[in-house]
Amino acid sequence: MVVLTSLASANLRIDPVHRAIRVPVDREAMSALPARRETLEATAGKDIAARVAAATQPALAVWFQGDPSPELWTLDAPAAPADMPGRKADLPASLLHHHLLKTAGVPIESATDGSIAYEADPDDIIALLESGAVTAGVFLPPMTPKQFALATEDGDLLPPKSTRFLPKLVSGLVWCGHDAEIVEG
């Protein structure tokens, strides 16, 4: 089965999937990379995510375990590796995995080995921080369809959970093979 949606559809959204980092990170190395840092007064996940979405891009918010407030980071995209996947779009998710975390001593394999938790609800990241289960929470902005097209036009793969396309298929969808016998009752 295939569901086709035009990237030009007015109804298409690509919502962020936020990250919670479970392994230690070199905070100083990671903090040295943003072009600009701003302390956020927001403490609710949804408020932090809204601030990131409204920021000049590329941007994300980082809240280290034990810090009183999160920070909004405007990223220095030209400082990222030239061979970074999705480089043309300067996506915050790609910059996070291939530049910030790599510099902070977190290998790219951490994206799939359980070292990073992925949450669509930004308040779930706050809960993980409050429980002490993670060393940092990262809040990402939504992606535009144009950014997605640009990031993948050369066949580049984005980091895991970089996209969350909406709307989703309606629940209760049923299908069967063309040669199935349908029994009426």
C-alpha positions in Angstrom: 0.0 0.0 0.0 1.2 3.5 -0.8 -0.2 6.8 0.4 0.9 9.7 -1.8 0.8 13.3 -0.5 2.0 16.3 -2.4 4.7 18.3 -0.7 2.7 21.3 -1.8 -0.4 20.2 0.1 -1.7 22.9 2.4 -2.7 20.2 4.9 0.8 18.5 5.2 2.7 19.1 8.4 6.1 17.8 9.4 6.0 18.0 13.2 9.2 17.7 15.3 10.2 14.7 17.3 12.2 15.9 20.3 15.2 14.2 21.9 16.2 13.2 25.4 19.9 12.2 25.7 20.5 9.4 28.1 24.3 9.3 27.9 26.8 11.9 29.2 27.7 14.7 26.9 30.6 17.1 26.9 28.5 20.2 27.7 31.4 22.7 27.1 32.1 21.3 23.7 28.4 21.2 22.7 27.8 24.7 24.1 30.7 26.2 22.1 29.0 25.5 18.8 25.9 27.7 18.6 26.2 31.1 17.0 23.9 32.6 19.6 22.4 31.4 22.9 19.5 32.8 24.8 18.1 31.7 28.1 14.4 30.8 27.9 12.0 31.6 30.7 9.6 28.9 29.6 9.6 25.7 31.6 6.7 23.8 30.0 7.6 21.6 27.1 5.0 23.0 24.8 6.1 26.6 25.5 9.7 25.7 24.8 8.8 23.9 21.5 6.7 27.0 20.5 9.7 29.3 21.1 11.9 27.0 19.0 9.3 26.9 16.2 9.1 30.8 16.2 12.9 31.3 16.2 15.1 32.2 13.3 16.2 28.9 11.9 18.2 26.8 12.2 17.5 26.7 16.0 16.8 24.3 18.8 16.5 24.4 22.5 18.7 22.5 24.9 18.0 21.9 28.6 20.8 20.2 30.5 19.9 18.1 33.5 20.2 20.3 36.6 20.2 23.7 34.8 17.5 26.1 36.0 16.3 27.0 32.5 16.6 25.8 28.9 18.5 27.7 26.2 17.5 28.6 22.7 20.4 28.0 20.4 20.6 29.6 17.0 23.0 27.3 15.1 26.0 28.2 13.0 25.1 26.0 10.0 28.2 26.9 7.9 30.4 25.5 10.8 28.9 22.0 10.3 30.8 19.4 8.3 30.5 19.9 4.6 29.6 16.2 4.1 26.7 16.3 6.7 23.6 14.5 5.3 20.8 17.0 4.6 23.4 19.8 4.4 21.5 21.8 1.8 18.6 22.4 4.2 20.6 23.0 7.4 18.0 21.1 9.4 18.4 21.3 13.1 17.9 17.5 13.5 20.9 16.9 11.1 23.0 19.6 12.8 22.2 18.0 16.2 23.2 14.5 15.3 26.1 15.1 12.9 27.6 18.2 14.5 26.5 19.1 18.0 26.4 15.6 19.5 29.4 14.4 17.6 31.4 17.3 19.0 30.1 16.5 22.4 31.4 13.0 22.3 28.1 11.2 21.5 28.7 9.0 18.4 26.2 8.9 15.5 25.4 5.3 16.5 23.7 6.7 19.6 20.8 7.6 17.4 19.7 4.0 17.2 21.3 2.2 20.2 18.9 3.5 22.9 21.1 6.3 24.0 18.5 8.8 22.7 14.8 8.8 23.5 12.5 10.2 20.9 9.2 12.0 22.0 6.6 13.8 19.9 5.2 15.5 23.0 7.7 18.0 24.4 6.2 17.7 27.8 7.5 14.1 27.9 11.0 15.4 27.5 10.4 17.6 30.6 9.2 14.6 32.5 12.3 12.6 31.6 14.5 15.6 32.7 12.6 15.9 36.0 13.0 12.2 36.7 16.7 12.4 36.2 16.6 9.7 33.5 18.4 11.8 30.9 21.3 14.2 30.8 19.7 16.7 28.4 16.5 17.4 26.5 16.6 18.8 23.0 13.5 20.5 21.5 13.4 20.8 17.7 11.3 22.9 15.3 8.9 21.6 12.7 10.2 21.0 9.3 8.7 22.6 6.2 8.0 20.4 3.1 10.5 22.5 1.2 13.2 21.8 3.8 12.4 18.1 3.6 12.6 18.1 -0.2 15.9 20.0 -0.2 17.4 17.8 2.5 16.7 14.6 0.6 17.0 15.6 -3.0 20.5 14.1 -3.3 19.4 10.8 -1.6 20.6 11.8 1.8 19.1 9.9 4.8 18.0 12.1 7.7 18.7 11.1 11.3 16.2 8.7 12.9 12.8 10.3 13.8 13.6 13.5 11.9 10.1 13.6 10.4 6.6 13.1 11.7 4.3 13.6 8.8 0.7 14.6 9.6 -2.1 14.0 9.0 -1.8 10.3 9.6 -3.9 7.6 8.0 -7.3 7.2 9.6 -7.5 4.3 12.0 -9.5 1.2 11.1 -8.2 1.0 7.6 -8.7 -2.5 6.3 -7.3 -4.1 3.1 -6.9 -7.5 1.7 -5.2 -9.1 -1.3 -6.8 -9.1 -4.7 -7.2 -12.9 -4.6 -8.7 -13.1 -1.1 -12.0 -14.8 -0.6 -14.5 -12.5 1.0 -17.2 -14.2 3.0 -20.5 -12.5 3.5 -22.3 -13.4 6.6 
